[in-house]
Amino acid sequence: RSELDRWLLSMLQSLVKEVNTQMEGYYLYNVIPPVLDFIDHMTNWYIRRSRRRFWRSVAEEDAKKDKAAAYATLYEVLVRFSQVLAPVLPFLSEGIYQHLVVEQGMVSDGKDSVHLCDYPEVEEAYIDTELEQQVSLSRQVVRMGRALREKHKLKTRQPLKAVTIVHHDVSIRNSIEKQSTLIAEELNVKSVHILATDADLTDITLKANFKRLGRRFGRQMKEAAQEIERLTRADWEVLQNGGRLEILGQEIEAEDLLLRREPKADVLIETEDALLLALDAELTEELIAEGYARDLIRNIQKLRKDSGFDVSDRISVELFAQDEGLRRALEVHRSYIAAETLCDRYAIHEQAGGGHQIDIASFSLGISIAR
């Protein structure tokens, strides 16, 4: 199975392990949070990331196997998840089980109700903690990147040059490196750079954490604060890597300081714990043109849905754009647009027209679609 399939199966077994632990200890109030977290993992990550796998063509053998693996994995997880849910949501879990198992003739040993099944027990062989950590980190990076885009009003569909991810821990950097292709797709950037230090991206200021140091330094606190403000980036890196420094005869660690970062030049930064993310927001003509194409794809997909088309229907698209630059951009990305929207016929006209009017950036565009 693909890495994405193995991750979901691992998350399911980790859930089974956690729920069993909590229920056996009668900590029933601790059961719901991990269940809700799993629903988020399954719907907002696995299913969303697998959409292309679900409706892709199976002309090639590899594509056929991958599509089958995606469906098989989701089916297996939903059935087992319905069993996990059974004591908490008895009627909903029964409905899922009836639809997926009973109505499909998949009943074994006469278990024609989810409540007749044995409660799931963990299968440790499926749990891959390293993979779970990698995906967790990638989701954290994606969440930070999207927050940064939203803060600076950068559309998600507008491609950007690069994202730079900084963390002092080499194991964290290695985990992020393994997910770099996925991160680039999710954040819509052309490249991902992973660094150990943000020295080229930010200037830092260090302040004393008075809540932690006040009692220890007492009357010397003011003098200690002045010493701390004179610390350098090299000093901070020592602390960040678990080391200690001596201030007025007392050892301090990273938690004793407050760190403030100021971005250099036009870089946009977001920080969370020890993780720093920086976006290169400079837009070239090529990036802007690709942004137009992605905007068009979103509008075509919306029109498909509003028109009641099936997700696998092949369509024809006619565009009516009076702006030459917009026509050129949409022509350059013809193949990409057609592939993403299952379009077999794609025509661009100079004059006004089209059954629907949409806006792309500051331009008005006419569009007609048909099966």
C-alpha angles and dihedrals in degrees: 000000000000121000089255091055092047090050093054092048089049092050090049093053091046087053092049089050093049095045092049091050093051096043094047088053091047090240090138093160088065093059100073101057095059090044091054090046090053092052088055092049092049099044106029096039115017101037094037092048091046099049094104090049091054097054102027122123116264097210091119123059094232091051090049092052093046093049091049091048091052093051093043092050094048092047093050092048095047093050093048092043090054087057091050089050095046099096092043103040104020099172098041092047090049091052091052092047094047092050097044102035115015099039090046093053092244097129117132130190091007093290096148093156131054087230091062092057124097111255110259118264122203119269101207094192090072095054114101107178093181092056091046090053092049093052092043090055093046090051090050091051091047092049091050092047093051091048089052092050091049093048092054095037095245109156115238090229093055109095116227132203102245150334122220119205120196128194130152094216112088093206090056091048091050091051091050091046090058090055097041096111091052091047091052090053095046095047093038095233130142098226141014122215121193119198139177095219137030094212092123093046107044147021115227134212122197124207132179118259097231093191091062100033104035097087095040096053098030109170090007092060095102092051091045091052090054091050091050092052088058093058116117134224088260089057090050092051089054090054094043090056092056099270129129135227131205120238118180091339096311128103119237131191136201094274090060091067136068114220125206123187127200117194119237120231114337099328116133116220138191124184133196120174106314094338120100125188125191128188125206100218099180108127124213126194089256093054092047091051091051088050089057090051093051091048090052091050091054091051093048091050090051091050090049090054094044090049092054095244119162116249090247098045115124113226144190121228130201119190127196112199124163095187111089095208092053092048090050093050093049091047093052090055096041095122094047093049092047093049094048095048099037089244118168096177123039123175131173121201129192098218128076118266142096133130093260133039119214135173123234111185103311095335130097117222133188118217138182125184132185139171 
